[in-house]
Amino acid sequence: MKIAIASGKGGTGKTTVSTNLASLLAEKYPIVLTDLDVEEPNSGLFISGEKIHEEDKYKMIPEWKKDDCILCGNCQKVCNFNAVMKLGEMIMVFPELCHGCYACSELCPTKSLPMIPKKMGELKHLKLGNLDFIESKLIIGEEQAVPLIKQTLDYVDENFSIRTIKIFDAPPGTSCPVIEATKDADLILLVTEPTPFGLHDLILAIETMRELKKEMGVIINRFGIGDANVEKYCEENNIPIIAKIPNMRKIAEIYSDGNLIYPKIPEVKVQLENIISFISKYQQENTL
């Protein structure tokens, strides 16, 4: 089972929910927690363990071979991302714009644009008891998150059974990285906060997940501040609210020290158990 924990905006508490939920589940079951927020992963601040694997990740980009090129300009015509351009007597390649689709390389009549590997990030795999933690991070200056997210998901699929519960800490927002991180998930848990900004971005996230035809539930973090409009919206749109994590100074203090919350705050553990019950019910209903 694949569970993606997402949000319409940053700072709602995705990582808080992801790390605490995965750690609580790992007390009884084998769990894989994967941080797919590759531009700024921070689940590793709360999860430690023995490093069992580390590798560099690469994407393929074209390299111009001047001697063979006839300057036909076909590469520029077939590139949908303006990553390859014919300028006078030369072909310029912009790696930051390249999506590695191979179109320019495969359709070049003289094979003057062979694809070469370019490092885009790093992947680490840690293990602590029942919990496997995987984190990928883009190198400084790399702009595209999607290729690294895809390769990270491939690593998870290749190394873990389909029977293993997999939790993905998705990037914030509703852009391409979120789509890549959630498109194969069985269940989406959307973390929000009870404020006008939280509701606005929650609506965007819900609309996005509906386009992907995903089952979802909502987790309200910092419950007790703001207003009741998030609850009202979810009720009107038949979206289950599965947990309400209270707004407590003690939670912020524990989080700021890089520690898990549920072992020290009983109210948080109760809400996490509500989430686990929701996941179990979904799993039972969809495996009959």
Legacy VTK file of the C-alpha trace (Angstrom):
# vtk DataFile Version 3.0
C-alpha trace
ASCII
DATASET POLYDATA
POINTS 288 float
0.000 0.000 0.000
1.256 3.447 -0.933
0.197 6.434 1.165
1.196 9.963 0.120
1.092 12.737 2.701
0.662 16.030 0.868
-0.528 19.610 1.360
-1.523 22.588 -0.715
1.109 24.779 0.936
4.359 24.473 2.818
4.555 24.597 6.596
1.293 22.817 7.392
2.941 19.855 9.122
3.438 17.201 6.424
6.777 16.116 7.785
5.457 16.091 11.351
2.671 13.728 10.347
4.870 11.609 8.061
7.671 10.960 10.525
5.466 10.383 13.557
2.979 8.192 11.676
5.736 6.072 10.117
7.521 5.662 13.452
4.340 4.651 15.272
3.432 2.115 12.576
6.977 0.749 12.620
6.459 -0.363 16.212
4.361 -3.216 14.767
4.869 -3.381 10.995
7.605 -3.075 8.347
7.353 0.504 7.041
9.113 2.472 4.317
9.166 6.256 4.754
10.388 8.161 1.696
11.030 11.903 1.667
10.109 13.072 -1.834
10.443 16.777 -1.075
13.795 16.580 -2.844
14.323 20.335 -3.019
14.316 20.635 0.782
14.011 17.230 2.488
13.782 17.417 6.269
12.298 14.115 7.442
15.889 13.087 8.156
16.009 15.628 10.966
13.681 13.346 12.941
14.669 9.884 11.685
18.051 8.326 12.388
19.372 4.874 11.620
22.124 2.793 10.070
23.070 3.850 6.551
22.771 0.795 4.305
22.959 2.426 0.880
23.950 5.711 -0.750
24.235 6.609 -4.422
24.437 9.557 -6.789
21.523 10.071 -9.151
21.873 11.247 -12.734
19.684 12.533 -15.517
20.500 12.248 -19.203
21.038 15.410 -21.239
22.276 15.910 -24.849
25.812 16.965 -25.713
26.457 18.640 -29.071
29.041 17.011 -31.359
30.055 19.828 -33.717
32.004 17.747 -36.255
29.035 15.574 -37.241
26.307 18.238 -37.125
24.783 19.570 -40.381
22.912 22.376 -38.563
19.520 21.232 -39.838
17.752 22.691 -36.783
15.584 19.619 -36.302
16.611 19.395 -32.634
15.208 22.844 -31.932
11.936 21.988 -33.670
11.289 18.810 -31.666
12.237 20.175 -28.227
9.106 21.218 -26.336
11.118 22.834 -23.546
13.469 25.152 -25.493
16.429 23.254 -24.077
18.125 22.946 -27.488
18.486 25.918 -29.820
20.230 26.576 -33.125
22.029 29.914 -32.975
23.897 30.726 -36.154
26.599 28.118 -36.716
26.180 26.374 -33.369
23.729 24.320 -31.312
23.284 25.402 -27.706
22.055 23.024 -25.004
20.519 24.363 -21.780
20.726 21.513 -19.227
18.497 23.308 -16.710
15.602 23.207 -19.184
16.166 19.662 -20.460
13.612 17.028 -19.416
15.659 14.117 -20.729
13.012 13.027 -23.233
15.618 11.946 -25.833
13.630 13.541 -28.705
16.482 15.704 -29.983
18.969 12.853 -29.706
16.820 10.152 -31.283
15.596 12.346 -34.136
18.955 13.873 -35.052
19.832 12.611 -38.574
23.576 12.628 -37.860
23.472 11.467 -34.223
25.141 14.715 -33.187
23.369 14.962 -29.834
24.250 11.849 -27.807
22.781 11.720 -24.301
25.258 11.887 -21.419
24.723 11.546 -17.655
24.660 14.650 -15.467
24.498 14.399 -11.680
21.297 15.859 -10.273
21.181 14.601 -6.706
21.858 11.958 -4.088
19.852 9.143 -2.509
20.352 7.736 1.000
18.756 4.664 2.572
18.749 4.265 6.362
17.287 1.490 8.500
16.118 1.525 12.106
14.278 -1.606 13.262
11.124 -2.035 11.158
11.552 1.389 9.599
13.364 1.931 6.304
13.958 5.602 5.561
14.836 6.844 2.085
15.772 10.418 1.298
16.768 12.050 -1.977
18.133 15.566 -2.325
18.848 17.730 -5.358
22.307 19.206 -5.655
22.643 22.985 -5.408
21.717 24.666 -8.676
19.613 21.783 -10.007
16.163 23.064 -10.886
14.064 20.023 -11.812
12.699 17.842 -9.044
10.587 15.434 -11.108
13.403 13.235 -12.533
14.861 12.671 -9.061
11.441 11.939 -7.561
10.803 9.386 -10.312
14.126 7.644 -9.744
13.512 7.597 -5.980
10.106 5.971 -6.470
11.720 3.424 -8.797
14.237 2.605 -6.057
11.408 1.973 -3.588
9.524 -0.264 -6.029
12.664 -2.255 -6.845
13.698 -2.851 -3.235
10.452 -3.432 -1.347
7.549 -5.838 -1.667
4.125 -4.614 -2.753
2.912 -5.880 0.644
5.061 -3.341 2.496
3.338 -0.163 3.681
5.022 2.769 1.979
4.600 6.350 3.207
5.663 9.209 0.946
6.346 12.679 2.343
5.352 14.607 -0.796
6.466 18.098 -1.848
4.105 20.967 -0.973
1.815 22.634 -3.497
0.076 21.323 -6.607
2.787 21.527 -9.280
4.598 18.814 -11.269
6.663 17.409 -8.353
3.460 16.769 -6.383
1.835 15.045 -9.345
4.869 12.775 -9.751
4.959 11.980 -6.025
1.246 11.126 -5.748
0.189 9.702 -9.112
0.755 6.060 -8.104
-0.372 6.389 -4.481
-3.370 4.399 -3.263
-4.403 6.968 -0.665
-3.690 10.670 -0.166
-3.622 12.285 3.269
-3.844 16.073 2.972
-2.456 18.087 5.882
-3.867 21.547 6.401
-4.358 24.181 9.082
-7.614 25.921 10.089
-6.823 29.328 8.584
-7.967 31.158 5.436
-4.603 30.421 3.771
-4.841 26.790 4.809
-8.338 26.438 3.364
-7.429 28.197 0.118
-4.524 25.874 -0.579
-6.370 22.804 0.689
-9.062 23.426 -1.937
-6.386 23.553 -4.650
-4.894 20.297 -3.392
-8.275 18.574 -3.242
-9.117 19.684 -6.782
-5.756 18.347 -7.970
-6.248 14.971 -6.311
-9.748 14.710 -7.747
-8.291 15.187 -11.216
-6.004 12.253 -10.434
-9.029 10.301 -9.135
-7.449 9.716 -5.731
-9.076 8.680 -2.471
-8.214 11.173 0.238
-8.651 12.230 3.825
-7.836 15.493 5.595
-5.692 16.017 8.685
-6.080 19.364 10.454
-2.876 20.405 12.172
-2.690 23.152 14.811
-6.356 22.555 15.540
-7.736 25.260 17.804
-6.442 28.321 15.973
-8.177 30.117 13.115
-11.782 29.257 12.291
-14.068 26.340 11.391
-14.183 26.921 7.635
-11.934 23.945 6.819
-14.314 21.636 8.685
-17.304 23.221 6.982
-15.769 22.826 3.521
-14.867 19.175 4.105
-18.340 18.393 5.425
-20.021 20.059 2.439
-17.805 18.150 0.008
-17.965 14.739 1.731
-14.251 14.659 2.488
-13.445 12.843 5.741
-11.494 14.671 8.433
-9.527 11.836 9.968
-7.451 13.644 12.588
-7.207 16.953 14.444
-3.755 17.551 15.887
-4.025 20.170 18.655
-2.187 23.476 18.649
0.142 23.160 21.646
3.329 24.994 22.533
4.819 21.736 23.843
4.490 20.188 20.368
6.459 23.075 18.850
9.170 22.729 21.491
9.595 18.992 20.877
9.568 19.471 17.099
12.138 22.272 17.310
14.505 19.932 19.155
14.288 17.404 16.296
12.316 14.844 18.293
9.225 12.785 17.552
6.071 14.077 19.184
3.750 11.131 19.816
5.903 9.443 22.527
5.608 12.570 24.691
2.167 13.986 23.813
-0.698 11.469 24.339
-3.169 13.671 22.436
-1.013 13.409 19.312
-0.735 9.625 19.599
-4.529 9.378 19.755
-4.834 11.372 16.528
-2.197 9.215 14.819
-4.135 6.121 15.860
-7.219 7.680 14.216
-5.196 7.989 11.005
-4.071 4.367 11.272
-7.693 3.272 11.749
-8.683 5.192 8.621
-5.864 3.564 6.638
-6.800 0.091 7.933
-10.451 0.587 7.034
-9.504 1.760 3.535
-7.186 -1.211 3.094
-9.842 -3.705 4.197
-12.467 -2.207 1.907
-10.153 -2.294 -1.082
-8.749 -5.807 -0.639
-12.038 -7.669 -0.341
LINES 1 289
288 0 1 2 3 4 5 6 7 8 9 10 11 12 13 14 15 16 17 18 19 20 21 22 23 24 25 26 27 28 29 30 31 32 33 34 35 36 37 38 39 40 41 42 43 44 45 46 47 48 49 50 51 52 53 54 55 56 57 58 59 60 61 62 63 64 65 66 67 68 69 70 71 72 73 74 75 76 77 78 79 80 81 82 83 84 85 86 87 88 89 90 91 92 93 94 95 96 97 98 99 100 101 102 103 104 105 106 107 108 109 110 111 112 113 114 115 116 117 118 119 120 121 122 123 124 125 126 127 128 129 130 131 132 133 134 135 136 137 138 139 140 141 142 143 144 145 146 147 148 149 150 151 152 153 154 155 156 157 158 159 160 161 162 163 164 165 166 167 168 169 170 171 172 173 174 175 176 177 178 179 180 181 182 183 184 185 186 187 188 189 190 191 192 193 194 195 196 197 198 199 200 201 202 203 204 205 206 207 208 209 210 211 212 213 214 215 216 217 218 219 220 221 222 223 224 225 226 227 228 229 230 231 232 233 234 235 236 237 238 239 240 241 242 243 244 245 246 247 248 249 250 251 252 253 254 255 256 257 258 259 260 261 262 263 264 265 266 267 268 269 270 271 272 273 274 275 276 277 278 279 280 281 282 283 284 285 286 287
